[in-house]
Amino acid sequence: MPVGIGLCGLGTVGRGTVEVLGRNAETLSQRCSYGLEIVQVGSRSPRPEVDLGTIPFTQDIFAVAANPAVDILVELIGGVEPARELILTAIANGKQVVTANKALIASCGDELFAAAKARGVTLAYEAAVAGGIPIIKALREGLSANRIRWLAGIINGTSNFILSEMRDKGREFADVLVEAQMLGYAEADPSLDVDGTDAAHKLVILAALAFGMPLRLDAVHVEGIRDIQPDDVRYAGELGYRIKHLGIARRNANGIELRVHPTLVPERSLMAQVHGALNAVMVRGDAVGATLYCGPGAGAEPTASAVIADILDIARRLGGGGRDAIPALGVERSGEIPPVLDIADAESAHYLRVSALDRPGVLSQLAQILSARGISIEAIIQKEPAPGQDHVPLILLTNRTRESEVRAAIAAIEELDSVAGAVVHLRKEALNDV
Ligand SMILES: NC(=O)c1ccc[n+]([C@@H]2O[C@H](COP(=O)([O-])OP(=O)(O)OC[C@H]3O[C@@H](n4cnc5c(N)ncnc54)[C@H](OP(=O)(O)O)[C@@H]3O)[C@@H](O)[C@H]2O)c1
């Protein structure tokens, strides 16, 4: 008997999953001895926009979770409720579960994994992070010998597309956002993407896997890309950097940094070459060194590729009678769980843009404020004043420093009579340290 799949949600990813399962049926059946069969599909709209052939369709997704012919329930409806209830019901009914739902895993994953473990079933989630890139399998299997030092990822394609366009064409954020919406890269409400929430969802899943810690969505420092100015993109370029929106999880001596924000990365680094809507995740393990995983982070078939890989993994085990080849995230913890650090305790290098009066002595005032806090300056650019202006932009790159010291320095700089307005502050990551 083939392994029975019950698929809930026939949107972008659901339709892609039906298409690829149909198109590659023969190859997939060679890869798992019992074969795969979609035995029921559930979704809200009465007329599915994909040819289901003879596959039974229902608008009641809970009927799929109760169907005795369903071995694996695939949740592709998105959002927290009723997806959470659907998955808990499927688990209670002894179904294996596959999901692409990062918002759900990031916010309720600990509860869901505990329920799956108690019932002896698997909850697999490869598609929840970075779409088609098999980063979950890389962390869970390929890198499992390593102590992970840090990982950093471009994990939101919309933000990367907007920053790439701003850099390549010198365009404003708002202008590129409208184009991203027209091209279908950004939703009508783009806030989840451009304000960093979607990247935060993915980062906590990666961090939980890398560091064996609980899913701490509440502890992530999140900044989006709305305030990035074309001037800062240009100045970063003059200094040899590109601005990328990164999710960073790093183990330092005192705890774990979890942060999502625009970041300067060296323009020759691999991460700087990741353009448009692509995603990439760099993982630094103590044994393997730095590794980079890059590819499409969204879209119907790339995401279906990850969903089906999870289905196959589970189907192989069901066929072989094995259990738990896919360990549950966050429930197999041992030893002390290090604290998640406040952003004030995070360490990075910094980019500061100061609007300063064009007169002698200002630079030395800035240097004194920074050096009093142990911050050294790695590079400076000073621009000519624009016609009719008495303030000039002064751009400073600092060494790696605690965030709290830089914030204190910025507050002191903003107090100076010779400085106008707020200091623009971005972090800079070399991505080559251990
Ligand atoms: N799109 C991507 O590229 C991508 C990439 C990675 C991960 N994901 C994740 O994959 C999941 C699905 O994303 P998507 O882009 O395919 O979403 P989508 O296009 O909005 O599709 C969602 C589907 O689920 C149905 N649905 C929603 N709520 C339902 C309910 N209460 N009962 C029954 N059916 C319901 C919708 O029906 P209606 O058509 O009637 O609304 C629609 O068919 C999300 O968790 C998303 O975060 C998506």
The ligand as an SDF file (V2000), in Angstrom:
LIG
                    3D

 48 52  0  0  0  0  0  0  0  0999 V2000
    4.6500   31.0850   -0.8700 N   0  0  0  0  0  0  0  0  0  0  0  0
    5.9000   30.7510   -0.6210 C   0  0  0  0  0  0  0  0  0  0  0  0
    6.7760   30.9520   -1.4410 O   0  0  0  0  0  0  0  0  0  0  0  0
    6.2560   30.1040    0.6960 C   0  0  0  0  0  0  0  0  0  0  0  0
    7.6080   29.7760    0.9470 C   0  0  0  0  0  0  0  0  0  0  0  0
    7.9370   29.1160    2.1340 C   0  0  0  0  0  0  0  0  0  0  0  0
    6.9440   28.8350    3.0600 C   0  0  0  0  0  0  0  0  0  0  0  0
    5.6500   29.2100    2.7990 N   0  0  0  0  0  0  0  0  0  0  0  0
    4.6270   28.8740    3.7930 C   0  0  0  0  0  0  0  0  0  0  0  0
    3.7370   27.9310    3.2200 O   0  0  0  0  0  0  0  0  0  0  0  0
    2.4360   28.1260    3.7370 C   0  0  0  0  0  0  0  0  0  0  0  0
    1.4570   28.3450    2.5930 C   0  0  0  0  0  0  0  0  0  0  0  0
    1.8480   29.5090    1.8680 O   0  0  0  0  0  0  0  0  0  0  0  0
    1.1820   29.9100    0.4920 P   0  0  0  0  0  0  0  0  0  0  0  0
    2.0240   30.9850   -0.0960 O   0  0  0  0  0  0  0  0  0  0  0  0
    0.9060   28.6940   -0.3120 O   0  0  0  0  0  0  0  0  0  0  0  0
   -0.1870   30.5440    1.0290 O   0  0  0  0  0  0  0  0  0  0  0  0
   -1.5030   30.8570    0.1820 P   0  0  0  0  0  0  0  0  0  0  0  0
   -1.1670   31.0010   -1.2660 O   0  0  0  0  0  0  0  0  0  0  0  0
   -2.1900   31.9620    0.8800 O   0  0  0  0  0  0  0  0  0  0  0  0
   -2.3750   29.5090    0.3280 O   0  0  0  0  0  0  0  0  0  0  0  0
   -3.0350   29.1410    1.5030 C   0  0  0  0  0  0  0  0  0  0  0  0
   -4.0950   28.1170    1.1190 C   0  0  0  0  0  0  0  0  0  0  0  0
   -4.7040   27.6080    2.2990 O   0  0  0  0  0  0  0  0  0  0  0  0
   -6.1060   27.8340    2.2290 C   0  0  0  0  0  0  0  0  0  0  0  0
   -6.5770   28.1420    3.5840 N   0  0  0  0  0  0  0  0  0  0  0  0
   -6.2120   29.1710    4.3660 C   0  0  0  0  0  0  0  0  0  0  0  0
   -6.8500   29.1080    5.5410 N   0  0  0  0  0  0  0  0  0  0  0  0
   -7.6600   28.0190    5.4790 C   0  0  0  0  0  0  0  0  0  0  0  0
   -8.5710   27.4170    6.3650 C   0  0  0  0  0  0  0  0  0  0  0  0
   -8.8270   27.9590    7.5650 N   0  0  0  0  0  0  0  0  0  0  0  0
   -9.2250   26.3010    5.9790 N   0  0  0  0  0  0  0  0  0  0  0  0
   -9.0030   25.7650    4.7610 C   0  0  0  0  0  0  0  0  0  0  0  0
   -8.1440   26.2800    3.8780 N   0  0  0  0  0  0  0  0  0  0  0  0
   -7.4690   27.4010    4.2230 C   0  0  0  0  0  0  0  0  0  0  0  0
   -6.2900   29.0120    1.3070 C   0  0  0  0  0  0  0  0  0  0  0  0
   -7.5820   29.0220    0.8010 O   0  0  0  0  0  0  0  0  0  0  0  0
   -8.1540   30.3230    0.0150 P   0  0  0  0  0  0  0  0  0  0  0  0
   -7.5870   30.2210   -1.3580 O   0  0  0  0  0  0  0  0  0  0  0  0
   -9.6350   30.1360    0.0610 O   0  0  0  0  0  0  0  0  0  0  0  0
   -7.6810   31.5200    0.7750 O   0  0  0  0  0  0  0  0  0  0  0  0
   -5.2130   28.7120    0.2650 C   0  0  0  0  0  0  0  0  0  0  0  0
   -5.6640   27.7180   -0.6420 O   0  0  0  0  0  0  0  0  0  0  0  0
    2.5240   29.3160    4.7040 C   0  0  0  0  0  0  0  0  0  0  0  0
    2.7190   28.8460    6.0040 O   0  0  0  0  0  0  0  0  0  0  0  0
    3.7710   30.0480    4.2220 C   0  0  0  0  0  0  0  0  0  0  0  0
    4.4100   30.7800    5.2460 O   0  0  0  0  0  0  0  0  0  0  0  0
    5.2810   29.8190    1.6300 C   0  0  0  0  0  0  0  0  0  0  0  0
  1  2  1  0
  2  3  2  0
  2  4  1  0
  4  5  1  0
  4 48  2  0
  5  6  2  0
  6  7  1  0
  7  8  2  0
  8  9  1  0
  8 48  1  0
  9 10  1  0
  9 46  1  0
 10 11  1  0
 11 12  1  0
 11 44  1  0
 12 13  1  0
 13 14  1  0
 14 15  2  0
 14 16  1  0
 14 17  1  0
 17 18  1  0
 18 19  2  0
 18 20  1  0
 18 21  1  0
 21 22  1  0
 22 23  1  0
 23 24  1  0
 23 42  1  0
 24 25  1  0
 25 26  1  0
 25 36  1  0
 26 27  1  0
 26 35  1  0
 27 28  2  0
 28 29  1  0
 29 30  1  0
 29 35  2  0
 30 31  1  0
 30 32  2  0
 32 33  1  0
 33 34  2  0
 34 35  1  0
 36 37  1  0
 36 42  1  0
 37 38  1  0
 38 39  2  0
 38 40  1  0
 38 41  1  0
 42 43  1  0
 44 45  1  0
 44 46  1  0
 46 47  1  0
M  CHG  2   8   1  16  -1
M  END
$$$$
